[in-house]
Structures are given as C-alpha cells and as structure tokens.
Amino acid sequence: MNKFIIAGAASVALLAGCAAEKAQQTQGAGTALKSTPASVIVSPNDDRQYATFTLPNQLEVMLVSDPAAEKSAASLSVSVGLLHDPMTQQGMAHYLEHMLFLGTERYPDTKGYTDFMTANGGQHNAYTWLDITNYMFKVNNPAFDEALDRFSDFFKAPKLYPEYTDKEKNAVNAEWSMRREMDYFGQFKLARNLMGEHPANRFLIGNLETLGDKEGSVLHTETVEFYERYYSANIMKLAMISNRPLDEMKALAAEYFGAIENKNIEDPTVTDKLDFSVVGGKRIHYVPNEDVKQLNIDFTIEDNSDQFAYKPNRFLSYLIGSEMPGTPAYQLKAMGLISNLNASASPTMYGNYGSFSIAIDLTDAGMQNREAIVATVMQYIELIREQGVDEKYFSEIKTSLNNRFRFLEKSDEFGYVSNLAAAMQEVPAQLAVASPYYYEAFDADAIENVLDQLTPERVRIWYISKNEPTDSQLHFYDGKYQVATISEEEKASWQQAPQIALSLPAVNTLLPEEFTVKTQPPQDKPELVIDNNDVKVWYYPSQAFGEQPRGEMTVYINNGMPETDAKATVMTALWTDLYNLQQSALMTEAGIAGMSMRLSDGNGISLRIGGFTDKQPELLTTALDALVVDVNAQNFAQAVDRYIRGLQNQGKRFPFYQAFDAYNNIIREGNFNTEQLIEAAQGLTPKDMQAFMQVLLSRNQLRIFAFGNYDKADLNNAVERVLAALPDERTTVPYDFRQYWQPQPGQKLVWQEDLSVADVAVIDMMVHPEPGYATRAAATVLRGHFRSAAFDKLRTEEQLAYAVGGLAAGIGDYTGFAMYIQTPVKDVAAMQQRFEQFKTEYVDMLGALTEEEFAQLKTSVLVTLKEAPKNMRDEVVPFMTDWYREKFDFDSEQQLIDAVEKVTMEDIKQFYQHTMLNDEAAHVSVQLRGTSFVEQPFADIKGATKITSLAEFHADMKTQ
C-alpha cells in the first residue's frame, strides 16, 4: 500500500469548510496512543465526531461517533491480498478470508459468529482483492462490545480447524463456479496471463484444482503460515462507527484490537517491471459468453494512486469520456457507430501497474469500422496532448466535486466503515473521507505523465464479440481468444489527421449557482397538492434532510398497454433505450453538475429528475422536449438488436438471479416469455414505434411525485412544462397497476427451464394462506433465524453451495417463505429433496429457540425497521413504493412495525407450520437446470401446474 505525506493544508481547509472545526483529535493517555497530526477532513454537512490514532501495536484506527446511529459497525483491512498468494496454493488469501469466520479460541463454534449477528440484527461480510483483504460487520448498538470481541479474535486467535480445510475449499470452489462463465473474470484473467511472470498473473479466486494438498505443499500448513506471515497489526487499518462517545470507542478499540500481534513486517508490495515490447501493442480477439459487441482500448499505466490530490486520471477520464459535441462519444454516436463510450482508470489494477481503459459498445456498423474508431480515439488523445491540458477543466471538475462534498449525505454504516478501512490503506487517514472529492491543484505535469503512457507501445485493443477468430482457450474460465500484434501500418494511421471533426468539450452550463433551501411546514406524509383532469401531483418536503438543496421529481406517464401486449412491452423498452442514448450528452452534463435524469419503462414511461434543484427547471424542460425520440431505420434496428441481445444475455447471469427473475415473472401479471418478446421485437417497424409513442402520450394517467427542495411555484412550473410536452388532444385513462397472483389453497405452480450455464438454481416458495401485516410480521421476525440455520447447514457443514439461504417475500398482501440455492454439486431433484428434509429438520431448531432468544430476534427486527433514514433516498423509497401501489395513507412501513410489536413466539411457530409444513399451502417452485446436470431430472412436485407460457398463465390467473 502507498504511504503519503500531506501537503497543501490551505486547500484541505477550503475543501472542508467549517468541517475541520467539528472533527476531533483524540489525545492519548500518556504514551499509550499516538495522535495524528491533523484532524479528519469531513463534509460541512457531516455533524459526526471523528478521531484517528495509532495503537501501541501500530494498528491505525479511525473512530466515528454518531449519536443518531441505531447500529454500530466496524471494518478491519489487511494490506495483503491475491497478489501475495503462494504459487503452490493460488487463491490462498481468499480461502483464508473464508476460514477466519469458522471459530476462534474464545468463540470456537463455527456458526457462533453468524448466529450472534442474526440474533442482534447484524450483517457481516468480507472481500479479498489484489492487495487488500477487508472484513466488516454491523450490529445493534447494545451488542457492539461482544461483536468487537468476537470480530477482533479473528485477528488474534483463529482456530483454522484442519477438519474444515476440505469443506471450506469447496465453498471457495462453489464461488469460483458461480463466476467461471462471467466475461469480466475471464477477460481479467487473460489480461493478467499476458503479463508473463508478473505476480498479477495468477489464479485469484481459487478452486479445488489450486487449493489442496500436493507434493511439497499442504493446504492447512500453508494457510497457517500465510496467516502468521501477513496478519500483522502494523499493516492493518480499523474503522469503527457507533452512537457512543469517542472516548468510549477509543477504549473499545484499545481493549479488543490492542492485543493483535505486531510482527513489524514490511508492507507487501509488488515491484516487478513489465517489458512493454512484449506485453504491449497487442490486439486481443475474445469470444464472450454474452452476446456483446465491444471494443476496449486498454492502456497499462504505472500506479499513480499517490497523486490522488491532483487526480490526473480523473482529469483525462473526464475529457475522453465526455459526450459533449465534438468529442468521440458524441460524434461516433451521431454516426450510428457506437451506443456507449466510457473512460475510466484503475491505477492499482495489477499492483504496481494499473489500467486506463476506454470501453465502447458497438453497433453492427461500428463492428465494420473498428480500426477507424480506434484511430478516432487515439487522434482525440493527441488533441488533448496539444490543447486539452487546460486549467478550465480542472476548475469545472473541482467545482463539481466540491459541491458534492459540501452536501455529502450519510450512507449505511456497514458500507461506510468498509470504505474507510480500505481508503486508509491508500491515503492518509486525514483524507480517508474526503479523498474522492479532494482536488488540491491543477498539475499539468501529472496529467502529461499519464498522457505519455497512453501510447501504442502500452495499448492492448480488445475486440469482443461472438464472431472473433480464436486459437486458444482460457484455463479456469469459459473464454476463447486469439492475440495478435498490432501492425506498424495501423499505428501510423493513428498519427494522421482525424477523418471526423473533433473538438474538446465546451463548458458545462448546468452547474448550480445557488443552493437556496426552500423551507416548508412539516408534513406527516406526502400530500396530493394538485388534482385535476390533466394531472395529479403529490409533494413531500424532506423531514429529515430539510437543509439539503436537493430534490427528486418523478413524472409517471401511466398506461396499461404493456401489461397485456408484448409488442407494447417491447416498444416501451425500445423507447427508453433510444431516449437514454440520444440524451446521454445531457445526462453526462447533468451528472457533472450534481443532477441525474433517466427515462424508464414499465406500465408506460417514467422520467426521473434528481439532484441539486437550482438548474432542475432547465434540465426538465430539455428532457421533456426530447420525449418523442428520433426513430429511423438505422437506430431502430440497432435498438432492436440491443434489446434482443439483452434478453438473451440474461441467460448468462448467475442462475440464482435468473431463478428470482422467473419467480417474479410468475407472481405478477404483465410478463412474457423471452421467446415471445424476441418474436414481438423482430416484427416491429419504425412506423410502429412512432405511432406507439403518440398513442401512449395521448392516452395516459399523468402523475407526478415531488420530494425535497421544491415550493408550490416549482410544482406549478413543472406541471406547465410537462403538459406542454404532451399532445394538446390528450385523454386521461384509469391508472393501471400490475396486480399480484392470488394464492389459492393447494395451488402448486412450477417453472422448469434448462440453462446455458453450468449450475443448478432452485427456489422453493411456500405461501401463508392468510394475507395481512400480522402474517408478514411473523415472517419478518422468523426469517433471520431460518436463513442462518439454512446457511450453516447447507453451506458451512454440507458445502452444497456458495449462494444459499432462506427468505420472506411479499406477494402483494400475502407472504411467502422460501429456500433458495445455486449449487454446482446437486441436481434439481436431489436439491429439492434436501430442501424437504431441511424443512423438517428445522422444526427442532425452532423448538429449541428460547423466549429470551426470540425476544432478541424480535428486538433486532424492530431496531432495523425503526432505523432513521441515512439520506434522502432512504427517506423517500417507502413512500414511493406506496405511491406506485396507490396506498395513499403512506403507512405500510408503520403498519409492519405495529404488527411486529405484537408478534409472539407462538406466532412464528404457527407461521412456519402453515407455510413450510403445510401441504395445502400455495407453492411456487422454480427449477433451473444447468448444463452440468442436463441428464438429471427436474423435481416432481405432485399436483403442480407447469407454467410454460407466462402470458397464458396470467390471462387466467386470479389476482388480488
């Protein structure tokens, strides 16, 4: 990890505003603690107290005290990762991450940590990447002490049970199995393969082939050695957040983490150099699993993450990825050659080297002009060299970042501490919060240093499509490829004058100039403030974040045609695709200005505008003016192609994702089989699309939901603008909402499908016969205990899968209770049989639950349900959910809380009896059979109706 010396104190103070006055510096008692020389820089909008210090064992700590926090969290990162795996046990760092969860000296039970988190409203996770392993948890405040005790023991005295060696490597293998067909991992593996002897060239995840006993290497022995070698306090960073005062948190950190051994090891680094005459200047033809048409111009750059304060990568990504007129993204889209261009940098992608990548989605026309597109991008980079290293772009980026930081909102504690612990490995603790927004100065030399590396000698150009030539097959991943050297003739073409006119981006016109907050009287819930034959408008000013100059407005043009007509479903999807493509320049400009806009489809179309409200009226007007998209033969055919490939590519996702999609398609009307949607798309013409847009805009129910920093004049103004964008002759039709399936006693539905990926996925959903909040509440209390038991038995003990668990799910007013799994080791029928066995086994586990344990589960659920929103999005989502469902009392969340308050132990036992053990309960079984099990049977659900056509099933389906 990089170590830095902070400079530019004046710039830091300007960024932080008054925040530096609020951040606290913990003073050590005697010589026990070493304080940092400067306070943590936080947003002026952040009223929490911060402190950093270093324990005597050299473990650096950041504390965040938030009296309003209803959950406490901690994260500990270790500066070691996949780059440091022994070649004899590739995947070791990841495997060790798994093993640490399986018991410690003080808490030896392998499921004790998970059970504790479940009982105390907690969640936990970890991840391993090239140069970091990061562990984190969140838990109810009263359980924080014990959680820290259990968590810290990972790093002091893990059991690393030899008897779990084989079991846990199966879990790692299952995780690899889930990812082996994912194109990202295949391409990343090939990129590292081409680096020769560099340490990045190794298998990162691990599987049964790489992890295990072999000649000269014993897995358990090497696991212990890896832990003993690298898990040292001096390369660890700890972040904690709680409602407790800083002094109390400081004492907790010292008590639980001060005893982690400091082995005084050197921070593991990679210093191997690449020979670009060997690894650069290559064209890679790659055949993916998904049907995509992509071009990736990937430059290998030296790690410059220590220049985070000068952001040369951000500066160049901003220019190269711009969609303003004259840029490659704008011009190539206008020519119909590409549908997307994105520039990004990851400076530590390979350890001491990184990647500066320009990823481009191509049309069929673009596929025929790939060399010309590459030349255009390379010529634009040359234009940046000549004219683009200009301080005006620095000023624009800095203004955008400062605005965001000034009004930075809180996030969930779990993710926050995880990000802090990771950031502390990369930047000084003083800037762990601020570093993504901190832009100290314009540094032309730093920018030009990166530009000097965006050269033919360092480039690898990826041609990614189903029709690429190949001569090699990846090991560990499903990917075929061929590598060739880029000719000198082609490189020379990049130095020629551009074939199309290119220019640098113009200045952004949407940056906010004022941050006026419009104070409104308190409201208990959203109110209908405009109601006439043309439009209905609901308004809710933020009650929790009234100081924010932000707002979100949803314009919903509702029409039920897509619910019953596959062609209408397709055309709303094509409409939104073309709109978002044609307005991508506006979206990019809005994004830089701290706003957002997007058109989405469903029952009609929905335009959402969000962010700083100062320039929202201009953004809304421009967005509405373009609502009727330009449709011609070329762009319509390209949209249809993207749509069909998108549908087909859904079959390449994780099987358990596909299973949940299938389940959701069954239980709610208005869905169609993929084949029917493809057939509908293939039968459409541009004229159909043009006519459909006019019909939908002429016949609809218009509703607007405004949340945040608006007043009555803003709402009236928005209504004026929206109505002006719609036809003069417009008919208001009844509101349409896609209804849910009405479960019938004894009704059994089954969906069976063969997949094009390897694993099996099964969802087994039983539905309680009684609707209402009392049933939902019982399921909500029970689900954590059930999920934990299922995970421990089927995953930890039996190693059937990586993705496995239990859940409670709403089906309209009804509640289902389910088991789900994605497995590489059992066929569908065998897995369903195991589910049935577990349902019975769980009866004893539930029976063993004490009243005290039940009360703890219930209390934890209530803490979570009553948790105050962290940000504006958290605040509005429950109201929006009710709004779409026309629950205009806006009290669904409170009704669930009230019902949970009344749940008893007997209620959850009766709930389980009436769902999982009830032969007469309605039952939905989703069975997806992977290619590894194609010869094995589906599960036979006696008396079940097999659904083959969603449209036919929904035509006769009883709804609530």
Rosetta blueprint (number, residue, H / E / L):
1 M L
2 N L
3 K L
4 F L
5 I L
6 I L
7 A L
8 G L
9 A H
10 A H
11 S H
12 V H
13 A H
14 L H
15 L H
16 A H
17 G L
18 C L
19 A H
20 A H
21 E H
22 K H
23 A L
24 Q L
25 Q L
26 T L
27 Q L
28 G L
29 A L
30 G L
31 T L
32 A L
33 L L
34 K E
35 S E
36 T L
37 P L
38 A L
39 S L
40 V L
41 I L
42 V L
43 S L
44 P L
45 N L
46 D L
47 D L
48 R L
49 Q E
50 Y E
51 A E
52 T E
53 F E
54 T E
55 L L
56 P L
57 N L
58 Q L
59 L L
60 E E
61 V E
62 M E
63 L E
64 V E
65 S E
66 D L
67 P L
68 A L
69 A L
70 E L
71 K E
72 S E
73 A E
74 A E
75 S E
76 L E
77 S E
78 V E
79 S L
80 V L
81 G L
82 L H
83 L H
84 H H
85 D L
86 P L
87 M H
88 T H
89 Q H
90 Q L
91 G L
92 M H
93 A H
94 H H
95 Y H
96 L H
97 E H
98 H H
99 M H
100 L L
101 F L
102 L L
103 G L
104 T E
105 E L
106 R L
107 Y L
108 P L
109 D L
110 T L
111 K L
112 G H
113 Y H
114 T H
115 D H
116 F H
117 M H
118 T H
119 A H
120 N L
121 G L
122 G L
123 Q E
124 H E
125 N E
126 A E
127 Y E
128 T E
129 W E
130 L L
131 D L
132 I E
133 T E
134 N E
135 Y E
136 M E
137 F E
138 K E
139 V E
140 N E
141 N H
142 P H
143 A H
144 F H
145 D H
146 E H
147 A H
148 L H
149 D H
150 R H
151 F H
152 S H
153 D H
154 F L
155 F L
156 K L
157 A L
158 P E
159 K L
160 L L
161 Y L
162 P H
163 E H
164 Y H
165 T H
166 D H
167 K H
168 E H
169 K H
170 N H
171 A H
172 V H
173 N H
174 A H
175 E H
176 W H
177 S H
178 M H
179 R H
180 R L
181 E L
182 M L
183 D H
184 Y H
185 F H
186 G H
187 Q H
188 F H
189 K H
190 L H
191 A H
192 R H
193 N H
194 L L
195 M L
196 G L
197 E L
198 H L
199 P L
200 A L
201 N L
202 R L
203 F L
204 L L
205 I L
206 G L
207 N L
208 L L
209 E L
210 T L
211 L L
212 G L
213 D L
214 K E
215 E L
216 G L
217 S E
218 V L
219 L H
220 H H
221 T H
222 E H
223 T H
224 V H
225 E H
226 F H
227 Y H
228 E H
229 R H
230 Y H
231 Y L
232 S L
233 A H
234 N H
235 I H
236 M E
237 K E
238 L E
239 A E
240 M E
241 I E
242 S E
243 N L
244 R L
245 P L
246 L H
247 D H
248 E H
249 M H
250 K H
251 A H
252 L H
253 A H
254 A H
255 E H
256 Y H
257 F H
258 G L
259 A L
260 I L
261 E L
262 N L
263 K L
264 N L
265 I L
266 E L
267 D L
268 P L
269 T L
270 V L
271 T L
272 D L
273 K L
274 L L
275 D L
276 F H
277 S H
278 V H
279 V H
280 G L
281 G L
282 K E
283 R E
284 I E
285 H E
286 Y E
287 V E
288 P L
289 N L
290 E L
291 D L
292 V L
293 K L
294 Q E
295 L E
296 N E
297 I E
298 D E
299 F E
300 T E
301 I E
302 E E
303 D L
304 N L
305 S H
306 D H
307 Q H
308 F L
309 A L
310 Y L
311 K L
312 P H
313 N H
314 R H
315 F H
316 L H
317 S H
318 Y H
319 L H
320 I H
321 G L
322 S L
323 E L
324 M L
325 P L
326 G L
327 T L
328 P H
329 A H
330 Y H
331 Q H
332 L H
333 K H
334 A H
335 M L
336 G L
337 L L
338 I E
339 S E
340 N E
341 L E
342 N E
343 A E
344 S E
345 A E
346 S E
347 P L
348 T L
349 M L
350 Y L
351 G L
352 N L
353 Y E
354 G E
355 S E
356 F E
357 S E
358 I E
359 A E
360 I E
361 D E
362 L E
363 T L
364 D H
365 A H
366 G H
367 M H
368 Q L
369 N L
370 R H
371 E H
372 A H
373 I H
374 V H
375 A H
376 T H
377 V H
378 M H
379 Q H
380 Y H
381 I H
382 E H
383 L H
384 I H
385 R H
386 E H
387 Q H
388 G H
389 V L
390 D L
391 E H
392 K H
393 Y H
394 F H
395 S H
396 E H
397 I H
398 K H
399 T H
400 S H
401 L H
402 N H
403 N H
404 R H
405 F H
406 R H
407 F L
408 L L
409 E L
410 K L
411 S L
412 D L
413 E H
414 F H
415 G H
416 Y H
417 V H
418 S H
419 N H
420 L H
421 A H
422 A H
423 A H
424 M H
425 Q H
426 E H
427 V L
428 P L
429 A H
430 Q H
431 L H
432 A L
433 V L
434 A L
435 S L
436 P L
437 Y L
438 Y L
439 Y L
440 E L
441 A L
442 F L
443 D L
444 A H
445 D H
446 A H
447 I H
448 E H
449 N H
450 V H
451 L H
452 D L
453 Q L
454 L L
455 T L
456 P H
457 E H
458 R H
459 V E
460 R E
461 I E
462 W E
463 Y E
464 I E
465 S L
466 K L
467 N L
468 E L
469 P L
470 T L
471 D L
472 S E
473 Q E
474 L L
475 H L
476 F L
477 Y L
478 D L
479 G L
480 K E
481 Y E
482 Q E
483 V E
484 A E
485 T E
486 I L
487 S L
488 E H
489 E H
490 E H
491 K H
492 A H
493 S H
494 W L
495 Q L
496 Q L
497 A L
498 P L
499 Q L
500 I L
501 A L
502 L L
503 S L
504 L L
505 P L
506 A L
507 V L
508 N L
509 T L
510 L L
511 L L
512 P L
513 E L
514 E L
515 F L
516 T L
517 V L
518 K L
519 T L
520 Q L
521 P L
522 P L
523 Q L
524 D L
525 K L
526 P L
527 E E
528 L E
529 V E
530 I E
531 D E
532 N L
533 N L
534 D L
535 V L
536 K E
537 V E
538 W E
539 Y E
540 Y E
541 P L
542 S L
543 Q L
544 A L
545 F L
546 G L
547 E L
548 Q L
549 P L
550 R E
551 G E
552 E E
553 M E
554 T E
555 V E
556 Y E
557 I E
558 N E
559 N L
560 G L
561 M H
562 P H
563 E H
564 T H
565 D L
566 A H
567 K H
568 A H
569 T H
570 V H
571 M H
572 T H
573 A H
574 L H
575 W H
576 T H
577 D H
578 L H
579 Y H
580 N H
581 L H
582 Q H
583 Q L
584 S H
585 A H
586 L H
587 M H
588 T H
589 E H
590 A H
591 G H
592 I H
593 A L
594 G L
595 M E
596 S E
597 M E
598 R E
599 L E
600 S E
601 D E
602 G L
603 N L
604 G E
605 I E
606 S E
607 L E
608 R E
609 I E
610 G E
611 G E
612 F E
613 T L
614 D L
615 K L
616 Q H
617 P H
618 E H
619 L H
620 L H
621 T H
622 T H
623 A H
624 L H
625 D H
626 A L
627 L L
628 V L
629 V L
630 D L
631 V L
632 N L
633 A H
634 Q H
635 N H
636 F H
637 A H
638 Q H
639 A H
640 V H
641 D H
642 R H
643 Y H
644 I H
645 R H
646 G H
647 L H
648 Q H
649 N H
650 Q H
651 G H
652 K H
653 R L
654 F L
655 P H
656 F H
657 Y H
658 Q H
659 A H
660 F H
661 D H
662 A H
663 Y H
664 N H
665 N H
666 I H
667 I H
668 R E
669 E L
670 G L
671 N L
672 F L
673 N L
674 T H
675 E H
676 Q H
677 L H
678 I H
679 E H
680 A H
681 A H
682 Q H
683 G L
684 L L
685 T L
686 P H
687 K H
688 D H
689 M H
690 Q H
691 A H
692 F H
693 M H
694 Q H
695 V H
696 L H
697 L H
698 S H
699 R E
700 N E
701 Q E
702 L E
703 R E
704 I E
705 F E
706 A E
707 F E
708 G E
709 N L
710 Y L
711 D L
712 K H
713 A H
714 D H
715 L H
716 N H
717 N H
718 A H
719 V H
720 E H
721 R H
722 V H
723 L H
724 A H
725 A H
726 L L
727 P L
728 D L
729 E L
730 R L
731 T E
732 T E
733 V L
734 P L
735 Y L
736 D L
737 F L
738 R L
739 Q L
740 Y E
741 W E
742 Q L
743 P L
744 Q L
745 P L
746 G L
747 Q L
748 K E
749 L E
750 V E
751 W E
752 Q E
753 E E
754 D E
755 L L
756 S L
757 V L
758 A L
759 D L
760 V E
761 A E
762 V E
763 I E
764 D E
765 M E
766 M E
767 V E
768 H L
769 P L
770 E L
771 P L
772 G L
773 Y H
774 A H
775 T H
776 R H
777 A H
778 A H
779 A H
780 T H
781 V H
782 L H
783 R H
784 G H
785 H H
786 F H
787 R H
788 S H
789 A H
790 A H
791 F H
792 D H
793 K H
794 L H
795 R H
796 T H
797 E H
798 E L
799 Q L
800 L L
801 A L
802 Y L
803 A E
804 V E
805 G E
806 G E
807 L E
808 A E
809 A E
810 G E
811 I E
812 G L
813 D L
814 Y E
815 T E
816 G E
817 F E
818 A E
819 M E
820 Y E
821 I E
822 Q E
823 T E
824 P L
825 V L
826 K L
827 D L
828 V H
829 A H
830 A H
831 M H
832 Q H
833 Q H
834 R H
835 F H
836 E H
837 Q H
838 F H
839 K H
840 T H
841 E H
842 Y H
843 V H
844 D H
845 M H
846 L H
847 G H
848 A L
849 L L
850 T L
851 E H
852 E H
853 E H
854 F H
855 A H
856 Q H
857 L H
858 K H
859 T H
860 S H
861 V H
862 L H
863 V H
864 T H
865 L H
866 K H
867 E L
868 A L
869 P L
870 K L
871 N L
872 M H
873 R H
874 D H
875 E H
876 V H
877 V H
878 P H
879 F H
880 M H
881 T H
882 D H
883 W H
884 Y H
885 R L
886 E L
887 K L
888 F L
889 D L
890 F L
891 D L
892 S H
893 E H
894 Q H
895 Q H
896 L H
897 I H
898 D H
899 A H
900 V H
901 E H
902 K L
903 V L
904 T L
905 M H
906 E H
907 D H
908 I H
909 K H
910 Q H
911 F H
912 Y H
913 Q H
914 H H
915 T H
916 M L
917 L L
918 N L
919 D L
920 E L
921 A L
922 A E
923 H E
924 V E
925 S E
926 V E
927 Q E
928 L E
929 R E
930 G L
931 T H
932 S H
933 F H
934 V L
935 E L
936 Q L
937 P L
938 F L
939 A L
940 D L
941 I L
942 K L
943 G L
944 A L
945 T E
946 K E
947 I L
948 T L
949 S L
950 L H
951 A H
952 E H
953 F H
954 H H
955 A H
956 D H
957 M L
958 K L
959 T E
960 Q L
